[in-house]
């Protein structure tokens, strides 16, 4: 009883905040001056601005973060681009005199026989994972919106895949799907079906790693979408119910449209997380058999670390292609977001 | 409105905190630089090896320490995981902070040598004339020699005596592919599993496939020769006929061993490093050499680490480094290494004799090591990894049924041609 009433109160609070935001017209968004005089000081000439101790303090606080961002994000990103534009063979890597080759690495990657299967696999893996993860996550979130006995522990159980180290879940999946001793095949044989060579046949390897990845990704979708559902006011549903809307109509006309912003960010994050998945595929199939479960991410990893001969430049080129895809998706998201705000 | 005094003080505190934070970061960076600098003065020599399982108080660590003492210096030993070691070494080479000695997995020797960060044995003055040439060859690149094996291991077939007895198979009679396949069929007829091996899509897969590949007479420079196709058809046939499990496509060598230890398998392809585990198994085991197609033993690839010496600015260090390496590579040193690790065969005749005097049952392994071939030998050097990747891909494609052995190997040869230029 206690936590329930608490969460209801919280919901009410967010609702009032939400309502305020809605009633305030966009033109009034700029706060009245008197409220925060220091954040936006009167433009009193550049020298005065530089000497403002508050500004210095802000800068002082900002510096560690900036240093961190530069050291751990900007520099590696720049290094990656730099590597993909040079020919870092081994000697060049050690001696630091790599030749500038412009887009040769990208050309080599594009004409590599692995490129086509890797592209197709990346698309199938990413789209398949996200679509199913999102659908399952949404279904579960809607399901758990209603509180019922044991709903909280049940919801917590769904987070378990998130808590396990990837090496554990990856190895477990690969044991379960083992052709000869796997529990999945044993179960299938027990009911009279033929076993499937899940991880060792080119037709099912990608499917198998996608299934494992979906299982891993559902909790993330569940948590974010569930949080999004908490922000949809209850009375909308109550009103809809009074109007005689079925649950499906309620879902289509209330849940889905009001959940759109949260869904968009979930899908974007899901895309980025899925594009970069290496570990689960590497643990389960090494991208094989052949190239049949190789994605761009595992390909890049294989080029750099998976063979006896590290090829950093092509690996960096593949990595940059991935970053590019994620970047494009990010821009698309921002555009959609803007359009919604303007509308 | 607050008084300006409070605001000023708050600013000062904030500034102090921020400066401390950045200063702390800088200090960390500085400390890091200092501690990771390899070598350094004061008679400390750095040593990297791929044996993290041997902790600082292990026999192996003490042995390394003693070799330093004999050379009159202190050795600082760092252990990395095998695959990580090559990358670490490359990074250290890039920073000009390479250690004095690295024990390196033999196919990686030519990789590091190609980067120009290794001294030749001639440069640092080590006599390697006693070492078996087939083992030494793995450390050759462009007619220069870049290290000395501290021991060697290779692959052979372990068998489960009970399973073979039940099927009426005499291991001594297995001398060719035909006799082996025949034995596998008999084992299968008794309800047991025939053979297991590793065909995983990594270097391990190529490593395990090579004895069959070479045993057919095929060469790494010609991946789609009829001999090569025959060897892949042998594996494929075993899978199709149920003589080997389908899971070999994803098996690592460790998994192969785990499968063998279940006691259900007649044979398992595995390395010298399982000798102790085989002795501890719940059933009686034995070893035969991997047969060649037409009979006799097939050459198996050599495994094992080389001692290599990265180039140092201060070439005076080489004298002491050589003393340290020599301590590991005398006949007694080799035998001691063999006993410490239990999976190394000395790479010199004198060492092998001494080891056999102590442990006569290792004879099959000594023979196998003598027949063994370096993967990077025949002047393949850094071309080997470029050939090995298409090769393991071909094995995977053929075994998983996405291409016939012939097609898969033709694709592999094309890819290898493209990669090696």
Interface residues (C-beta under 8 A of the other chain):
Chain A: X53 X54 X56 X57 X60 X61 X63 X64 X67 X68 X89 X90 X91 X93 X94 X95 X96 X113 X174 X178 X179 X180 X181 X197 X199 X200 X201 X202 X285 X286 X287 X288 X289 X290 X291 X292 X305 X306 X307 X308 X309 X310
Chain B: X7 X8 X10 X11 X14 X15 X17 X18 X19 X21 X22 X25 X83 X86 X87 X90 X93 X94 X107 X108 X111 X112 X114 X115 X116 X117 X200 X201 X202 X203 X245 X246 X247 X249 X250 X382 X384 X385 X386 X388 X389 X393 X396 X397 X399 X400 X401 X402 X403 X411 X415
